[in-house]
């Protein structure tokens, strides 16, 4: 049986004792999962751009899931399984729409701030 998450993190911590500081496993995985943000959403603010890279990764995952459930809808034979596939498709379609709106918020906030500031 593979080690649990806690056991794994304990092993990683034990191995790093006496060595220079190393980033945690969670930090490394988070950096790997970040995605390139489309140019239209970039804000020239490193904090917002980092936030957008995390949202972009989630958006890419949600689109992939949505597309998988859509293709699954076409290959289902049973009525109950078809309904489940349709519900999952609609769920991920809603997630995609929300995340696309979230991607536009930083630019909107900055533009509104600049207008109010004038």
C-alpha positions as CSV (number, residue, x, y, z in Angstrom):
1,X,0.0,0.0,0.0
2,X,1.4,3.4,-0.9
3,X,2.1,5.9,1.9
4,X,-0.6,8.4,2.8
5,X,-0.1,12.1,2.1
6,X,0.9,12.8,5.7
7,X,3.5,9.9,5.6
8,X,4.9,11.2,2.3
9,X,5.2,14.8,3.6
10,X,6.9,13.5,6.8
11,X,9.4,11.5,4.7
12,X,10.2,14.5,2.5
13,X,10.7,16.6,5.7
14,X,13.0,14.0,7.2
15,X,15.1,13.9,4.1
16,X,15.5,17.6,3.9
17,X,16.7,18.0,7.5
18,X,20.2,19.5,7.5
19,X,19.9,20.6,3.8
20,X,19.3,24.1,2.5
21,X,15.7,25.2,2.4
22,X,13.6,23.5,-0.3
23,X,10.2,24.4,-1.5
24,X,7.4,22.2,-0.3
25,X,5.8,19.5,-2.5
26,X,2.5,21.5,-2.6
27,X,4.3,24.7,-3.8
28,X,6.1,22.8,-6.5
29,X,2.9,21.1,-7.7
30,X,1.1,24.4,-7.7
31,X,3.8,26.0,-9.8
32,X,3.6,23.1,-12.3
33,X,-0.2,23.4,-12.5
34,X,-0.2,27.1,-13.3
35,X,-1.0,27.9,-16.9
36,X,-0.1,30.6,-19.3
37,X,-2.7,33.4,-19.2
38,X,-3.9,34.8,-22.5
39,X,-2.6,38.3,-23.3
40,X,-6.0,39.9,-23.1
41,X,-6.3,39.1,-19.4
42,X,-2.8,40.2,-18.3
43,X,-2.7,43.1,-15.9
44,X,1.0,44.0,-15.7
45,X,0.7,43.4,-11.9
46,X,2.6,40.3,-10.8
47,X,0.1,39.5,-8.1
48,X,-2.9,39.6,-10.3
49,X,-1.1,37.8,-13.1
50,X,-0.2,35.0,-10.7
51,X,-3.8,34.8,-9.6
52,X,-4.9,34.6,-13.2
53,X,-2.4,31.8,-13.9
54,X,-4.0,29.7,-11.1
55,X,-7.5,30.5,-12.5
56,X,-6.4,29.7,-16.0
57,X,-5.2,26.2,-14.9
58,X,-8.6,25.6,-13.2
59,X,-10.3,26.8,-16.4
60,X,-8.3,24.5,-18.6
61,X,-9.2,21.6,-16.3
62,X,-12.9,22.5,-16.3
63,X,-13.0,22.8,-20.1
64,X,-11.3,19.4,-20.4
65,X,-13.9,17.8,-18.1
66,X,-16.8,19.5,-19.8
67,X,-15.6,18.2,-23.2
68,X,-15.2,14.7,-21.8
69,X,-18.7,14.6,-20.4
70,X,-20.1,16.0,-23.7
71,X,-18.5,13.1,-25.6
72,X,-19.6,10.7,-23.0
73,X,-23.2,11.9,-23.5
74,X,-23.1,10.6,-27.1
75,X,-21.9,7.1,-26.1
76,X,-24.2,6.3,-23.3
77,X,-26.9,3.6,-23.7
78,X,-28.8,3.6,-20.4
79,X,-31.2,6.4,-19.5
80,X,-29.8,6.9,-16.0
81,X,-26.3,7.1,-17.2
82,X,-27.2,9.6,-19.9
83,X,-28.9,11.8,-17.3
84,X,-25.8,11.7,-15.1
85,X,-23.6,12.6,-18.0
86,X,-25.8,15.5,-18.9
87,X,-25.8,16.8,-15.4
88,X,-22.0,16.6,-15.2
89,X,-21.7,18.3,-18.5
90,X,-24.0,21.2,-17.3
91,X,-22.1,21.4,-14.1
92,X,-18.7,21.8,-15.8
93,X,-20.2,24.1,-18.4
94,X,-21.3,26.4,-15.5
95,X,-17.8,26.2,-13.9
96,X,-16.3,27.2,-17.2
97,X,-18.6,30.2,-17.5
98,X,-17.9,31.4,-14.0
99,X,-14.1,31.0,-14.4
100,X,-14.2,32.9,-17.6
101,X,-16.0,35.8,-15.8
102,X,-13.4,35.6,-13.0
103,X,-10.6,35.9,-15.6
104,X,-12.0,39.3,-16.6
105,X,-12.4,40.7,-13.1
106,X,-8.8,42.0,-12.5
107,X,-8.8,44.1,-15.6
108,X,-12.3,45.4,-14.8
109,X,-11.2,46.3,-11.2
110,X,-8.1,48.1,-12.4
111,X,-10.1,50.0,-15.0
112,X,-12.8,51.0,-12.6
113,X,-10.1,52.1,-10.0
114,X,-8.4,54.3,-12.6
115,X,-11.7,55.9,-13.6
116,X,-12.7,56.6,-10.0
117,X,-9.2,57.9,-9.3
118,X,-9.5,60.6,-12.0
